[in-house]
């Protein structure tokens, strides 16, 4: 059994299509696909990304995780984040994408249902998949706070801690972690793997197959 874990998409629809094309015919019935969140914002085609993810949701065993950008979308809709901050973080591209398909900024009910049912993390026998990371001071996964799971950075990946289970995360583009390129970031000392390889910044969209650590990119 394999897990196919896919990093931050950020509206990069063609890269999502390409990565899915590379894995769809090798996925077995018992395999699980895990998306790490941040499906929207910054890239130009958030609408089609969500539409596509919904369309494949009944074809495989898939876990869709929540990213901080999905959280910000709901905060914007609810009036908890002002337009300037939402747009500054790439929300303007999401608004434009939905206007292109619906005429106005209107999120279809099917998309809202999808976004409302995103999980915060997935825990396997020897790994944990999460959008941003984990609070190193908390060992009980159920006690982890949503804000940390969606937003944490240095406090997690610079922590003086070796995680018992490998933590596979997105959120922070790996170029900021490796300082060299946008490939996968693997810190064996801390037992963490970052796979946000900057698809929306001109990098690639990465799928990590676990546990053999094979890499698929688009």
C-alpha positions, -999 to 999 in steps of 0.1 A, spaced: 0 0 0 12 34 -9 3 70 0 5 96 -28 10 130 -10 7 161 -31 19 196 -21 5 231 -24 -14 237 -57 -24 274 -55 -46 275 -85 -20 258 -108 -46 237 -127 -24 225 -155 3 212 -130 -24 194 -111 -37 178 -142 -1 168 -152 7 153 -118 -25 134 -117 -19 120 -152 14 106 -139 0 87 -110 -36 78 -119 -27 46 -137 -3 33 -111 -25 38 -81 -39 6 -67 -74 3 -51 -59 3 -15 -37 33 -21 -45 67 -6 -40 101 -22 -34 129 3 -36 166 -7 -19 190 18 -41 220 12 -37 255 -3 -57 246 -35 -65 282 -41 -51 318 -43 -20 332 -61 -25 310 -92 -50 319 -120 -73 289 -120 -86 281 -84 -121 274 -97 -109 246 -120 -86 232 -94 -115 227 -69 -138 214 -97 -112 189 -107 -105 177 -72 -142 171 -66 -144 152 -99 -118 127 -88 -129 124 -52 -150 93 -59 -124 76 -81 -98 69 -54 -93 69 -16 -85 106 -11 -79 127 19 -81 165 14 -64 186 40 -71 222 48 -45 249 42 -42 284 56 -55 298 23 -88 279 25 -91 292 61 -85 328 49 -112 324 22 -138 316 49 -125 345 70 -129 368 41 -164 355 33 -174 359 69 -159 394 71 -131 385 95 -104 395 71 -105 426 51 -103 427 13 -68 442 12 -52 415 33 -71 387 14 -60 401 -19 -24 407 -7 -22 369 0 -34 360 -35 -71 360 -29 -76 384 -58 -67 356 -82 -93 334 -66 -120 361 -69 -111 366 -106 -112 328 -113 -146 324 -98 -160 355 -115 -147 341 -148 -168 310 -144 -198 323 -125 -200 359 -136 -197 371 -100 -177 361 -70 -200 332 -62 -187 299 -48 -210 270 -60 -225 248 -33 -205 218 -43 -173 238 -39 -184 251 -5 -192 215 7 -158 205 -4 -141 233 14 -161 229 46 -151 192 49 -114 195 47 -94 176 73 -67 192 95 -42 163 93 -38 126 85 -19 102 107 -6 69 94 14 42 111 47 59 106 39 94 93 17 124 98 6 146 69 -3 182 77 -4 215 59 20 236 78 35 215 106 31 207 143 37 225 175 68 208 189 56 213 225 25 192 220 28 154 215 -9 146 215 -22 151 179 -57 158 192 -43 187 213 -27 204 183 -43 237 176 -58 244 141 -39 277 139 -5 258 142 -16 231 118 -23 257 92 2 285 99 33 274 119 67 278 103 100 283 121 88 271 155 82 237 138 109 232 113 137 247 134 126 229 166 152 210 186 131 178 183 131 145 164 96 135 156 87 98 162 67 97 130 78 114 99 60 147 95 52 155 58 42 191 52 36 219 27 30 256 34 66 268 34 82 267 0 112 244 2 135 269 -15 134 288 18 144 257 36 171 243 13 185 277 3 195 259 -29 166 248 -51 130 240 -50 133 203 -45 119 183 -16 133 192 18 142 162 40 156 169 75 165 135 88 175 149 122 141 162 129 124 135 108 104 160 86 98 163 49 87 195 32 71 191 -3 58 226 -12 81 230 -41 68 263 -52 44 254 -81 29 288 -82 63 305 -81 76 289 -112 86 257 -94 71 222 -97 41 205 -81 54 175 -62 38 142 -53 57 121 -27 49 84 -26 52 70 8 68 50 22 92 44 -7 98 82 -11 95 81 -49 90 116 -63 66 126 -91 67 162 -104 49 183 -130 
